[in-house]
Amino acid sequence: MAALVVLFMLFLTNPVFSQSNDRYDNTNLFIATSCGNDAVISMPTFINNRNSTFNDLRMQLLSKRVFYARAQSLTGGDSVFTAVQCRNYLTVDQCVACFDDGVSRLANSCNLGNGGFISYDNCFIRYEDYATFYNNPYVMEDKDLTPTLKCGNRSASQPTVFQQVVDRFLSDIRHATPKISNLYAASTRPITSENTTVYAMAQCVETIDPARCKTCMNTAYDLLNDCLPNTEGRFLHLGCFARYSDTPFFNVNQTIDIASFIKEHSNKVAIIAEAVAGVVLVLLVLLVWLLYRSWKKSKKNDQDTTDFEGAVHYSYKDLQLATNNFSEENILGKGGFGEVFKGVLEDNQVVAVKKLQIQNTGIKDEFENEVKLISNVHHRNLLSLLGWSMEGSYLLLVLEYMANGSLDRFLWGSKKGTLNWNQRYEIIFGIARGLAHLHNEFHVKIVHRDIKSNNILLTDDFKPKIADFGLARFQPEDQSHVSTKFAGTLGYTAPEYALHGFLSEKVDTYSFGIVILEIISGRRSTEVKHDSQSTNYLLENTWKLYEKKTHIKVIDEALNLNRHEQEQVIKIIEIALLCTQSPASIRPTMSEVVVMLQEGKSLGTRQLTRPTFVNNQDRRIYIGSSRPKDIQATKQTRTQKADNIFDVREKGMNVV
């Protein structure tokens, strides 16, 4: 075993591969690196898993002679998912040499967080503690890796000619790359006046779809133009890489004939040009009309249209075909706004299609709100929006498909009792990180408003993703809360929001506290727990046990915990009670909760106060230190009711 470790460390320390020969210069330039910031459960375990995936990838490159490979290691709860991609013009030895140097740099620089990314001219390596970046490289957390542009420092001898030729060349490359089966293009373009040839290549991550590749290629083209008329430039982003140079960096016999892939584009351009020439007057009239209509539109509508960028637009027929005409056997679930179907797109990607029912004129606003929110939010613990469709009365969202379904299925549904403690902790921690991102790490503060167990979906390896943003709202940075009409699920909803419409991020904190108790106990928040003296719901029952210092009894009997795990669960129960306190100001922020969960801290100097209890049987919310002794007293007329009693039925709210 020791000998294997020594051999592994030897290949980690290989120098950067650099080979020059008579044909081309393949110096392997280092471009960029980035490390994750989130802590893991056990760093030694995480590093062992990471090194295991590195070994697996190297073997795949050597034995299968491939240029894209991925691997995973899930030991000990610290999952690692890794991918590598080399440029297709390399030899296997060149690819492995680039990989070895990348592994060495990552091993030395990224040993404190949960992920890493490194890129060279010849390859990139990325590892994370979640797998979704395989198919969508832009799913990421705690880092905003903007596109990287590196321009050469030598200008062409005839700048104008060089810029014109290379601009056209790069445009052809960007149009061709998404249409080629492996999303890779390499070609040359002569510049007779300079007696030189320009070499250019582009490559998207092999597993992403052509639409995302096209978007990345458009960005590459736009930015590489900033390098012209310099004689070389490089573009790097999570989903693609592009490069041009007047110095050969691949063999001329390794080029791809891109003419057939750009012919269709060129023909379309010619047809459009002819059409424009024939109908100039009509277009001018149309333009005037469009400008007038645009002026008449509200600023809000203009902004909503812009916010749809970033998600793929599908036709209704595409999604009808993918879901077998929205058949009953494809239904994954039903909600207040409609149904969710399993679908298979043309590229065989499995997705979830959310079909919204139009019950009133405001439903389109809700739809646009959800698209606007989740098309711009990317995080491992938030469900990704892949696309949308809005044709007539049909409103549809295309979302990630989660094979394991929702969390409630594993707490009290068909899979009840199958989650172990490590899995439950990872779910709690993941939800906390997702909410912290919504509240503090996005460019505006987002309040979800409907955090509950059936809005938490689980990946194949039981990592949580917060779903259903249909009720989410922006919160202005300069306001502690906003006042809005109640919408949510009682049993999870904070009392200040249900009673007075006071909405802040602490509403999500309260709901999160309730979900923690459900995960630990395996009980619904509204499930009745009978004892000798009263009928208690989950939160009230937990508080009473906490007062007696016996809250260990809240723990699901299906869990077989050792002493250390019991102590950890007790601390997390106390964190849940801290999250459900009133007033909202004494609840922790979700960022504070993440730190408490990471470091295994309990309450510290904080003192718990009695939470607000929801009694769904008589459909009232009680505010204060205790419930009224005489329940019958609450059945007075509305004018005689105490201020601390709120009748849900009279306000027309839905109670779960």
C-alpha positions in Angstrom: 0.0 0.0 0.0 2.9 2.4 0.9 4.5 1.7 -2.5 1.2 2.7 -4.2 1.1 5.9 -2.3 4.6 6.8 -3.3 3.9 6.0 -6.9 0.8 8.2 -6.8 2.7 11.1 -5.3 5.4 10.7 -8.0 2.9 11.2 -10.8 1.4 14.2 -9.0 4.7 16.0 -9.2 5.3 15.8 -13.0 6.3 19.1 -14.5 4.1 21.0 -16.9 4.2 19.2 -20.3 6.0 21.2 -23.0 6.8 19.8 -26.3 8.2 21.6 -29.3 8.9 19.9 -32.7 9.1 20.8 -36.3 5.4 20.8 -36.8 3.9 22.9 -34.0 4.5 24.5 -30.6 2.5 22.7 -27.9 3.6 24.6 -24.8 1.0 23.9 -22.2 0.2 27.3 -20.7 -1.5 27.5 -17.3 -4.6 29.7 -17.5 -6.6 29.7 -14.2 -7.5 27.9 -11.0 -10.2 28.3 -8.4 -11.0 26.5 -5.1 -14.3 25.9 -3.3 -14.9 27.7 0.0 -17.4 25.4 1.8 -16.1 23.1 4.5 -16.7 19.4 4.4 -17.6 16.9 7.1 -14.1 15.4 7.2 -11.3 16.9 5.1 -9.1 13.7 5.3 -12.0 11.6 4.0 -12.8 14.2 1.3 -9.2 14.3 0.1 -9.0 10.5 0.1 -12.1 10.4 -2.1 -10.7 13.1 -4.3 -7.4 11.2 -4.8 -9.4 8.1 -5.6 -11.2 9.9 -8.4 -8.0 11.3 -9.7 -6.6 7.7 -9.9 -9.7 6.6 -11.7 -9.6 9.4 -14.2 -5.9 8.8 -15.1 -6.6 5.1 -15.7 -9.5 6.0 -18.0 -7.3 8.4 -20.0 -4.7 5.7 -20.4 -6.7 2.6 -20.9 -9.7 3.9 -22.8 -7.7 6.5 -24.7 -10.5 9.1 -24.3 -10.3 12.9 -24.0 -13.2 13.3 -21.5 -13.7 11.3 -18.4 -15.4 11.5 -15.1 -15.4 9.6 -11.8 -16.9 9.7 -8.4 -16.2 8.4 -4.8 -18.9 8.5 -2.2 -17.1 7.0 0.9 -17.9 8.3 4.3 -20.5 10.9 3.3 -17.9 13.3 1.7 -18.8 12.7 -1.9 -16.4 13.8 -4.6 -17.3 14.0 -8.3 -14.5 14.8 -10.8 -14.2 15.4 -14.5 -11.3 16.0 -16.9 -11.2 17.1 -20.5 -8.3 17.3 -22.9 -8.1 19.0 -26.3 -8.8 16.6 -29.1 -5.7 17.4 -31.1 -3.4 16.0 -28.3 -1.8 12.5 -28.0 -2.8 10.4 -25.0 0.6 11.1 -23.4 0.2 14.8 -23.8 -3.3 14.6 -22.3 -2.1 12.6 -19.3 0.9 15.0 -18.8 -1.5 17.9 -18.6 -3.7 16.0 -16.2 -0.8 15.1 -14.0 0.3 18.7 -13.6 -3.3 19.8 -12.9 -3.7 17.2 -10.2 -0.4 18.3 -8.6 -1.4 22.0 -8.5 -4.9 21.2 -7.2 -3.5 18.9 -4.5 -1.2 21.8 -3.3 -3.6 24.7 -3.5 -7.2 23.3 -2.9 -7.0 21.5 0.5 -9.5 23.5 2.6 -12.7 23.5 0.6 -15.2 21.3 -1.2 -14.1 21.8 -4.8 -11.5 22.9 -7.3 -11.1 23.9 -11.0 -7.9 24.3 -13.0 -7.4 25.0 -16.7 -4.5 24.9 -19.2 -4.3 25.3 -22.9 -4.4 21.5 -23.1 -6.9 20.4 -20.5 -9.1 21.3 -17.6 -9.9 19.4 -14.3 -12.8 20.0 -12.0 -14.0 18.3 -8.9 -17.0 19.1 -6.6 -19.0 17.5 -3.8 -22.0 17.4 -6.1 -22.6 15.8 -9.5 -24.8 18.2 -11.4 -22.0 20.1 -13.0 -21.4 17.1 -15.3 -24.4 18.1 -17.4 -24.6 21.8 -16.5 -21.1 23.3 -15.8 -22.7 26.5 -14.6 -24.2 25.0 -11.5 -21.8 26.2 -8.8 -21.6 27.6 -5.3 -19.6 30.2 -3.4 -17.6 31.4 -6.4 -18.5 33.5 -9.3 -16.0 32.3 -11.9 -16.4 34.9 -14.7 -15.0 34.2 -18.2 -11.3 34.5 -18.5 -9.7 36.2 -21.4 -5.9 36.1 -22.2 -4.6 38.1 -25.1 -1.2 38.0 -26.7 1.1 41.1 -26.6 2.1 41.1 -30.3 0.0 43.0 -32.9 -0.3 41.8 -36.5 1.8 43.6 -39.0 -1.3 44.6 -41.0 -3.9 45.1 -38.2 -6.9 45.9 -40.3 -6.6 42.9 -42.6 -5.8 40.5 -39.7 -8.7 41.7 -37.7 -11.2 41.3 -40.5 -10.0 37.8 -41.5 -9.8 36.5 -37.9 -13.1 38.0 -36.9 -14.8 36.1 -39.7 -12.8 33.0 -38.8 -13.9 33.1 -35.2 -17.5 33.7 -36.2 -17.4 30.5 -38.3 -15.8 28.5 -35.5 -18.5 29.6 -33.0 -21.3 28.6 -35.4 -19.8 25.3 -36.2 -18.8 24.0 -32.8 -22.3 23.4 -31.3 -23.3 21.6 -34.5 -20.4 19.0 -34.4 -21.2 15.8 -32.5 -18.4 16.1 -30.0 -18.7 19.9 -29.7 -15.2 20.4 -30.9 -13.8 22.3 -33.9 -10.2 23.0 -35.1 -9.4 24.7 -38.3 -7.0 27.1 -40.1 -7.4 30.2 -42.2 -4.7 31.7 -44.4 -3.9 35.5 -44.5 -2.2 35.9 -47.9 -1.2 39.5 -47.3 0.7 38.6 -44.2 2.0 35.3 -45.5 0.7 33.6 -42.4 -1.9 31.1 -41.3 -4.1 31.5 -38.3 -4.9 28.4 -36.2 -8.2 28.3 -34.1 -10.0 25.8 -32.0 -13.0 25.6 -29.8 -14.3 23.0 -27.4 -17.3 22.7 -25.2 -17.6 20.3 -22.3 -18.5 17.1 -23.9 -21.7 16.4 -21.9 -23.5 19.7 -22.1 -26.2 20.3 -24.7 -25.7 22.2 -27.9 -27.8 25.1 -26.7 -25.5 25.8 -23.8 -22.5 25.3 -26.0 -23.9 27.8 -28.4 -24.3 30.4 -25.6 -20.8 29.8 -24.4 -19.4 30.1 -28.0 -21.2 33.4 -28.5 -19.6 34.8 -25.4 -16.2 33.4 -26.5 -16.5 35.2 -29.9 -17.6 38.5 -28.3 -14.6 38.5 -25.9 -11.9 37.2 -28.2 -12.7 40.1 -30.5 -11.3 42.3 -27.7 -7.9 40.6 -28.4 -7.8 41.6 -32.1 -5.6 42.6 -33.8 -3.2 40.9 -31.4 -1.9 37.6 -33.0 -3.3 35.3 -30.3 -6.1 35.0 -27.7 -7.6 32.5 -25.3 -11.1 32.3 -23.8 -12.0 30.2 -20.9 -15.3 29.6 -19.1 -16.8 26.7 -17.2 -18.6 25.3 -20.2 -16.1 25.9 -23.1 -12.6 26.9 -24.2 -11.5 28.7 -27.4 -8.2 29.8 -28.8 -6.6 31.4 -31.9 -3.0 32.1 -32.8 -0.7 32.7 -35.8 1.7 30.2 -34.2 0.7 26.6 -35.0 -0.5 24.7 -31.9 -1.9 21.6 -33.7 -1.0 19.7 -36.9 -2.6 20.9 -40.1 -3.8 17.3 -40.6 -5.8 17.5 -37.4 -8.2 20.1 -38.7 -12.0 19.6 -39.1 -13.8 20.7 -42.2 -16.2 23.2 -40.7 -17.6 24.4 -44.1 -20.6 22.0 -44.0 -21.5 23.2 -40.5 -21.4 26.9 -41.4 -22.9 26.5 -44.8 -26.4 26.5 -43.4 -25.7 29.6 -41.4 -24.2 31.3 -44.5 -27.2 30.4 -46.6 -29.6 31.8 -44.0 -27.6 35.0 -43.9 -27.8 35.4 -47.7 -31.5 34.7 -47.7 -32.1 37.2 -45.0 -30.1 39.8 -46.7 -32.1 39.4 -49.9 -35.3 39.6 -48.0 -34.2 42.7 -46.2 -33.3 44.3 -49.5 -36.8 43.6 -50.9 -38.8 44.8 -48.0 -36.9 47.7 -46.5 -39.9 50.0 -46.5 -42.1 47.4 -44.8 -39.5 46.8 -42.1 -39.1 50.5 -41.5 -42.9 50.8 -40.9 -42.7 47.7 -38.6 -39.8 49.2 -36.7 -41.8 52.4 -36.1 -44.7 50.3 -34.8 -42.4 48.2 -32.6 -40.8 51.3 -31.1 -44.3 52.7 -30.4 -45.4 49.5 -28.7 -42.2 49.3 -26.7 -42.7 52.8 -25.5 -46.2 51.9 -24.4 -45.1 48.9 -22.5 -44.3 49.2 -18.8 -40.8 49.1 -17.5 -41.8 46.0 -15.6 -42.7 44.0 -18.7 -39.4 45.0 -20.4 -37.4 43.8 -17.4 -39.3 40.5 -17.2 -38.5 39.7 -20.8 -34.8 40.3 -20.2 -34.9 38.1 -17.1 -36.0 35.1 -19.3 -32.4 35.0 -20.7 -30.4 32.0 -19.4 -33.1 29.4 -19.9 -33.8 27.4 -23.1 -37.1 28.2 -24.8 -39.1 25.1 -25.8 -42.1 24.9 -28.0 -45.3 23.4 -26.5 -45.1 20.5 -29.0 -41.6 19.7 -27.9 -42.7 19.2 -24.3 -45.9 17.5 -25.3 -43.8 14.9 -27.2 -41.3 14.6 -24.3 -44.1 13.8 -21.8 -46.1 11.5 -24.1 -48.8 14.1 -24.3 -48.7 14.7 -20.6 -49.9 11.2 -19.9 -51.1 10.0 -16.5 -48.3 7.5 -16.2 -45.8 10.3 -16.5 -47.2 12.4 -13.6 -44.6 12.9 -10.8 -46.7 15.0 -8.6 -49.5 17.6 -8.3 -49.5 21.0 -6.6 -51.6 24.1 -6.1 -50.7 25.5 -9.5 -50.7 22.3 -11.6 -49.0 19.0 -12.3 -45.4 17.9 -12.8 -44.6 15.3 -15.5 -41.5 13.2 -16.3 -40.2 14.0 -19.7 -37.5 12.8 -22.1 -36.2 15.4 -24.5 -34.9 14.7 -28.0 -31.3 14.3 -26.7 -32.5 11.7 -24.2 -32.1 14.0 -21.3 -34.7 13.2 -18.6 -36.4 16.3 -17.1 -39.4 17.3 -15.0 -42.0 19.4 -16.8 -44.1 21.6 -14.6 -47.5 22.4 -16.3 -49.2 25.3 -14.7 -53.0 25.7 -14.8 -54.4 29.2 -15.6 -57.0 29.8 -13.0 -56.9 33.6 -13.1 -55.2 36.4 -14.9 -52.5 36.6 -12.3 -51.1 33.2 -12.9 -48.9 34.5 -15.8 -47.4 36.9 -13.4 -46.6 34.0 -11.0 -45.1 32.1 -14.0 -42.9 35.0 -15.0 -41.9 35.4 -11.4 -40.7 31.8 -11.2 -38.8 31.9 -14.5 -37.3 35.3 -13.5 -36.0 33.9 -10.2 -34.7 30.5 -11.0 -33.2 31.1 -14.4 -30.7 33.4 -12.7 -30.0 31.3 -9.6 -27.4 28.5 -9.7 -26.5 26.5 -6.6 -26.0 22.9 -5.9 -28.9 22.9 -3.4 -31.4 24.8 -5.6 -33.3 23.1 -8.3 -32.1 24.3 -11.7 -34.4 25.7 -14.4 -33.5 24.1 -17.8 -36.1 25.8 -19.9 -39.6 27.2 -20.3 -42.5 27.6 -22.6 -45.3 30.1 -22.8 -47.7 29.6 -25.7 -51.2 30.9 -25.3 -52.8 29.4 -22.2 -49.9 26.8 -21.8 -47.3 27.7 -19.2 -44.5 25.2 -18.7 -41.2 25.0 -16.8 -38.5 22.4 -17.7 -36.6 21.5 -14.5 -34.0 19.1 -13.3 -35.3 15.6 -12.8 -34.8 14.2 -9.3 -35.2 10.4 -9.4 -35.5 10.1 -5.6 -38.5 12.6 -5.5 -39.3 14.7 -2.5 -38.0 14.5 1.0 -41.4 13.7 2.6 -41.4 10.4 0.7 -38.5 9.3 2.9 -39.8 10.7 6.2 -43.4 9.4 6.2 -44.1 8.1 2.7 -43.2 4.9 0.9 -39.5 5.1 1.8 -40.1 5.9 5.5 -37.2 5.1 7.8 -34.6 4.4 5.0 -32.5 7.5 5.6 -29.6 7.1 8.0 -28.3 9.9 10.2 -25.5 11.0 7.9 -27.9 11.4 5.0 -30.4 13.3 7.1 -27.6 15.6 8.4 -26.4 16.3 4.8 -30.0 17.1 3.8 -30.3 19.6 6.7 -27.0 21.1 5.9 -27.7 21.4 2.2 -31.1 23.1 2.8 -29.3 25.6 5.1 -26.7 26.3 2.4 -29.3 26.8 -0.3 -31.3 29.3 1.8 -28.1 31.1 2.8 -27.4 31.5 -0.9 -30.8 32.9 -1.6 -30.7 35.3 1.3 -27.1 36.6 1.1 -25.1 35.4 -1.8 -27.3 36.3 -4.8 -27.3 39.8 -6.2 -30.7 40.5 -4.5 -32.2 38.9 -1.4 -34.7 36.2 -2.2 -37.3 34.9 0.3 -38.7 31.5 -0.7 -41.9 31.7 1.4 -42.8 28.0 1.1 -40.0 25.9 2.6 -41.4 22.5 3.5 -40.4 18.8 3.2 -42.3 18.2 -0.1 -40.5 21.2 -1.7 -37.2 19.5 -1.0 -36.1 17.2 -3.8 -33.3 14.6 -3.5 -30.6 13.7 -6.0 -29.4 10.2 -6.7 -26.9 10.5 -3.8 -29.5 12.1 -1.5 -28.3 15.7 -1.7 -31.1 18.2 -1.3 -32.4 20.7 -3.8 -34.9 23.4 -2.8 -37.7 23.5 -5.4 -40.9 25.4 -6.2 -40.0 29.1 -6.4 -43.5 30.1 -7.5 -44.1 32.0 -4.2 -40.6 33.5 -3.8 -40.2 37.2 -3.5 -37.4 39.7 -3.8 -36.6 41.7 -0.7 -35.1 45.2 -1.1 -31.7 45.5 0.5 -32.6 48.6 2.4 -35.6 47.1 4.1 -35.8 44.6 7.0 -39.1 43.2 5.7 -41.9 43.8 3.2 -45.6 43.6 3.8 -47.4 41.3 1.4 -50.5 39.1 1.2 -50.1 35.7 2.9 -49.2 32.8 0.7 -47.6 29.6 2.0 -48.4 26.5 4.1 -49.5 26.8 7.6 -47.7 24.4 9.9 -44.4 25.8 8.3 -45.2 29.5 8.1 -43.9 32.0 10.6 -46.6 33.7 12.7 -45.6 37.3 12.0 -46.1 36.5 8.3 -49.4 34.6 8.7 -50.8 37.2 11.1 -49.6 40.5 9.7 -48.0 39.8 6.3 -44.6 40.8 7.6 -42.2 39.0 5.2 -38.5 38.8 5.8 -35.8 36.2 5.3 -36.5 35.1 8.9 -39.8 33.5 7.6 -37.7 31.0 5.7 -35.6 30.5 8.9 -38.7 29.6 10.8 -39.9 27.1 8.1 -36.4 25.6 8.0 -36.6 25.0 11.8 -39.8 23.1 11.3 -38.3 21.0 8.5 -35.3 20.1 10.7 -37.7 18.7 13.3 -39.5 16.7 10.6 -36.2 15.2 9.4 -35.0 14.3 12.9 -38.4 12.9 14.1 -39.8 11.4 10.9 -43.1 13.1 11.7 -45.2 15.6 9.9 -45.3 19.1 11.5 -49.1 18.7 11.8 -49.1 15.1 13.0 -50.7 14.8 16.4 -48.6 13.4 19.3 -50.9 12.2 22.1 -49.7 12.0 25.7 -51.5 11.8 29.0 -52.2 15.5 29.3 -52.7 17.0 25.9 -52.7 16.7 22.1 -49.5 18.2 20.7 -48.2 19.0 17.3 -44.5 18.5 16.5 -43.1 21.9 17.5 -45.1 22.1 20.8 -44.2 18.5 21.6 -40.5 19.2 21.0 -40.6 22.3 23.2 -42.2 20.5 26.1 -39.5 17.7 25.9 -36.8 20.4 25.7 -38.1 22.0 28.9 -37.8 18.7 30.6 -34.3 18.1 29.0 -35.6 15.0 27.4 -35.8 16.2 23.8 -33.7 13.1 22.8 -37.2 11.5 22.6 -37.9 13.5 19.5 -35.5 11.4 17.5 -36.9 9.0 14.9 -37.0 5.5 16.3 -35.8 4.2 13.0 -32.4 5.8 13.6 -29.8 3.7 15.4 -27.5 6.4 16.8 -24.3 6.0 18.7 -23.6 8.4 21.6 -21.7 10.9 19.6 -24.5 11.1 17.0 -27.1 11.5 19.7 -25.2 14.5 21.1 -25.0 16.0 17.6 -28.8 15.5 17.0 -29.6 17.1 20.3 -27.7 20.2 19.4 -29.4 20.4 16.0 -32.9 20.1 17.7 -31.9 23.1 19.8 -30.9 24.9 16.6 -34.3 24.1 15.2 -36.0 25.6 18.2 -33.8 28.7 17.9 -35.0 29.1 14.3 -38.7 29.0 15.3 -38.6 31.6 18.1 -40.6 34.8 18.0 -40.1 37.7 17.4 -38.3 37.1 14.1 -35.4 39.4 15.1 -34.1 36.8 17.6 -33.9 34.0 15.0 -30.5 33.5 13.5 -29.7 34.2 9.9 -29.3 31.2 7.6 -25.6 32.1 7.3 -25.3 31.8 11.1 -27.1 28.5 11.0 -24.7 27.1 8.3 -21.8 28.0 10.6 -23.5 26.4 13.6 -24.1 23.2 11.7 -20.6 23.2 10.2 -18.8 23.7 13.5 -21.1 21.5 15.5 -22.0 24.4 17.8 -25.0 24.5 20.1 -26.7 27.6 21.3 -23.7 29.1 23.1 -24.9 32.1 25.1 -28.3 32.3 23.4 -31.3 31.6 25.5 -34.3 29.9 24.0 -37.8 31.4 24.4 -41.1 29.5 24.0 -42.0 29.3 20.3 -45.3 30.2 18.7 -47.5 27.1 18.3 -49.9 26.3 15.5 -53.0 24.3 16.3 -54.6 23.1 13.1 -57.4 21.2 14.8 -59.2 24.3 15.9 -57.5 26.3 13.1 -56.0 29.0 15.2 -52.5 30.4 15.8 -51.7 31.1 19.4 -49.2 33.9 20.2 -47.7 34.1 23.7 -46.2 31.9 26.4 -49.1 29.4 26.5 -52.4 28.4 24.9 -55.6 29.6 26.5 -56.7 27.3 29.3 -60.3 27.4 28.2 -60.5 26.5 24.4 -64.2 27.3 24.5 -63.3 30.9 25.3 -61.9 31.3 21.8 -65.3 30.7 20.3 -66.5 34.2 21.1 -67.6 36.7 18.5 -64.9 38.4 16.4 -65.2 41.6 18.4 -64.7 39.8 21.7 -61.7 37.7 20.7 -58.4 38.4 22.3 -55.8 40.1 20.1 -53.5 37.1 20.4 -55.8 34.7 18.6 -56.1 34.6 14.9 -58.9 32.8 13.2 -57.6 31.3 9.9 -61.0 30.5 8.5 -62.2 34.0 8.8 -59.1 35.2 6.8 -59.7 32.6 4.1 -56.3 30.9 4.4 -55.5 27.4 3.5 -54.5 25.1 6.4 -52.6 21.9 5.8 
